[in-house]
Amino acid sequence: EGALPPTVKWTEGPVPLWDGRLMFSDTILAKIFIWSPRGFLEEFLTNAGDAPKGDGVDRAEPGSNGLAVFDNNEILACQHGRRRLVKIDITSKARRVVAAVAPGGKRLNGPNDVALSADKKSAYFTDAVYAFLDNDRFADLPYLDELVKSNGTGATAVWRAALEAPPSVNRRNGEHLELVTDALSRPNGVAL
């Protein structure tokens, strides 16, 4: 009581919750917030992108980006910090990795936006360049394409992740991912 409401800097990935509230990411503050129609804003999660400390990268956007509601217990979150797609338990806030590598074992560039199939058996997500933005060059410049080639998958893409892959599928090698397209230079936003 009496505390100032949290402030936000760069909002992304808004998704309505089942109870009428709105959840969204702040990619710069690395937090997920929940806004209620009564005007309340609460911090749901800190270090939402799970950006590793001391990895030598000064990320401009270390937080999560796109979000999707899986059910009343879990959400999907695109994490720029760790360059992966995760399921987050709403109560415990525990994370479970859905996708971190592309087929062949190269790390994803940085999942950016996500949408669930109607049957919730697949997640479609964009894997653009924005997780590579650094504070010194916070602009959509050619260095991002160079980092995709040297540190990422080699191309930007839209992927489909099988959420119910059989146990024989090697998630660590990206076998549960299917390339939808790599013909887009900056895939951003996805809807079904």
N, C-alpha and C positions, 0 to 999 in steps of 0.2 A: 504494500500500500504506500502510495506516495512516490514510488519509483517511476522514473521516466520510461516511456515505452521504448523498445529497441528501435534503432534506426536501420535503414537499409541503404545499400549503395547501388547494386546492379542486380535487378531481379530477372529471373528466368524460370521456365518450366512450370507455370501455374497449373494446378490440377484441383478440381473440386473434390472434396471429401464427401462421404455418404451422409454426413450430418449437416451439410450446408456451409461448412467452413471451406476456406481456400488455403491450400498448401503451396508454397513456392520456394525456390532456391535464391540465395544471394551468392553469386559465384565469386565475388571479390571477398566478402566477409567469411566465406566458407561455412554458411549456416543455412538451415532450412527453417522457415517461419510458417506459422499458421495464423491466418487472419479470420476473424469471425465477423458475421454481418452486423454484430453490435458494435463493431469498431475496435475490438481488442486484437492486439498483435502479440503473439508469444513466440519465443524461440523454441523450436522443437528439437533441433540437433545442432551441435557445434562440430567443427572439423568434418563437415558433411562430405567433403571430397577426399577425406583421408590422405591428404597430401603428406608424403613422407618428409620428415625433417632432415635437413643436412644433405640433401641429394644434389646440391649445387645448382638447382633451378629456382630462380626467383619468379614463380608463376604469378601472372597478373590475376588469374582466375583459378585459385586452388580449390574451390568448392564444388558442390554438385551443380548440375544444370537441369536437364530435363527430368521430369518425374512422371510416374504413372501409378495409379492405385491398383494394386493386384487384388486385394480383398480388404476386409475390415482389420486384418492383422498385419499386412505387409504392403510396402510400396516398392516400386523399382526406382532406382536413382542412377543417373549418368554421372559418374565422378570424374571431373577433370584432374584432380590431384593425383589419383592412382591410375587414371586412364583405363577405367573399367566400368562395367554395368553391374550393379549389385541389387539384391533384395534386402530391404531393411525391415526388421521386426518393429512394429510401431510401439510395443510396450517396452521391450528390453533394449531396443535400438541396435541390436546385434546385426552385423552385416554378413551376407552370404554372397560370394562371387557368382555371378551369372555368366559373365564374359570378360576376359582380360587379354586374350590373344586371338589372333585370326588363324584360319587354317594354315598350317605350316609352322606355327609357333611364334610368329612376330607379334610383338605387343601392339595393341590397338593404339590409334592416334589419341583418342580421347572421346568416348561416347558423349554426344551432345544433346540429342533429343530422343525420346522413346515413346512408342505407342504399343498397346497390347492388342492382340487379335481378340475377336469376340469370344472365342472359346478359352482364352487365356493360356493357350498351349505354346504360343510364340510371342516374342517381343521383337519389334522392328525398331532399329535405332540407327541414327546417323553417326558416322565416325569422321568428323571433320578435322579442322586444324586448330581449333580454338583452345584446346588444352595446352598447346605449345606457346601461347601468348606469354611474353615476359614483360616485367614492369618497365624495362628500358625501351622496349619496342612495342608498346600497346597499340598496335595498328595491324590491319590485315595486309601484311607485306610479304614479299617473296621468301623471306627467311622461314616462314611457316611451311611452305612447300618443301624447302630443303630439309627441315626437321621431320616432316612426314616421310621423306625418302630415307634419311639417315637413322632416325630413332623410332619410326612407326612402321606401318604396314607397307609403305611405298606408294599408296594411293588413298584418296578419300573415298568413302563408300557409304552405302546403306546396307545394313546386315539384317538377317532374320536369325534370332537365337531360339533354338528349340528349348523350351523351359522344362519339358518332360522327356528329356533324352534318355534312351536306355542306358543302363550301367556300363555297357561295353563301349560307349562313346567316350573318347578322351577329351574332356573339357579343357585340360591344360594345353592341348594342341589345337584347340579351336574347331574340333570336328563337329560340334553341335551348331556351328554357324554356317549360314548359307548366304553367299553374296547376292544381293538384290540388284545393285548397280554400283559401278565405280566410274561412271561417265559424268559425274557431277563434281565440279571443282570445289564447291563449298556447300555440301549438303547440310541444311540447317532447317530443322522442323520436320516432323513426320506425323501423319494422322491417318487413321483408318476409318 
